[in-house]
Structures are given as C-alpha cells and as structure tokens.
C-alpha cells in the first residue's frame, strides 16, 4: 500500500497509482477463473461492483493468489466425486 504513496501527492493520484498496480491482479484472476469454470467467470469479471470496489483496497492481490492456489490443486477448483459404494469409502 505504500508503493502508490511514493508516486502520489493527492488522493486522486493515489487511487490512479493503485489502479495501475492492481489491474494485472484483476486480469490474472479473470484469466484463472476462466480456465477453471469457463464462461461463468464472465459473471465475476463483468460485475459493476468489481469495477467500483476492486481498486479501493488491496484485496484483489489476495483474491488472485487464492484463485491461483485453488486452481493449482489439480481438481480445477471442483470437489472430488463422492464414492458410490461402501467398498470405495474404505
């Protein structure tokens, strides 16, 4: 959070610097979600609240890391299929 403050002297320039620094995290999150759930990721990336709120705080970097970690699990973000019989549960 201190990095944008080094190049800004007003709240407006701080917000602009934050937007420049956080935009790649938003794009990465949209791309990762697109790979995990396909077209349903458009609901997230086209959200008006994302545009209004994403650059007000630094949660977008954490969201990108969380989505990347979920996708790295090998299950593409989906829960495994439950066992269909008792013998498979053991």
N, C-alpha and C positions, 0 to 999 in steps of 0.2 A: 504494500500500500504506500510505502514511502517513495517508491520509484517515480510515480507520476508527480509527486510533490516536488521532486527535484527540478522538473522542467516547467512547472506551472506556478503562476503567481496569483491567480484568481480561481474561484470555484469552477468557473466555466472551462478554463483550460485544464484544470484537474480532471473534470469529467471527460473531456475530449482525450486527454492522455490515457485515462483508464479505459476508454472505449478502444483505443488503438491497441493497448496491451492485452485486453480481454477478448477481442474479436476472434483471434485464432483459436482460443479455447472453445468459443461457441461454435465455430466452424468444425473443429475437431469432434466435438460432442455430436453435432448433427451427422457428420460422416460416420462416426462409430455406431450411432443409433440406427442409421440407415443400413449398415451392414448386419446389425443384429435383428432388427424387426422389419426391415423393408420400408414400404410406403407409409407405415404407421408413424414413422419418425417425422413425417411432414407435419403431423399434429403438434409435435413439440417445436419444431423449428419455425412454424408459421404462427406461433402463438403471439398475439399482441403483448401479452404480459411479459414475455421473454424480452421483447424489444424495449419495453418500458423499464423493466426492473433489473435486467441482467448486468447492466453497467453501473448500477448504483452501489453495489457491494462486490466483494471478490469471491462470491460463492461459485461463479462459473468455472474457475480453475479447479475447484474441488469436485464439481459435478463432472468435468471432463475426466479427471483421474478416476472417479468412481465408475463411470461408464466404461472406461478402458479396462479397469480391473474386472468388471463383470464380464466383459467380452473375452478376456484372457483366460477365463475359467474353462474354456473348451466346450461348454454347453451352449454357447452363443446366447447366454442370458436366459435360457429356458430351464425349467425344473426337469429333472430326470423322470422318466416314465415309472409310475409305481409298479411293483411286482403284481403279476396277475394271479399267482397261485401261492399257496403256503410254502411250497418247496423252494420257490425263488426267494423267499424272505430270509432264509437261513443262510 
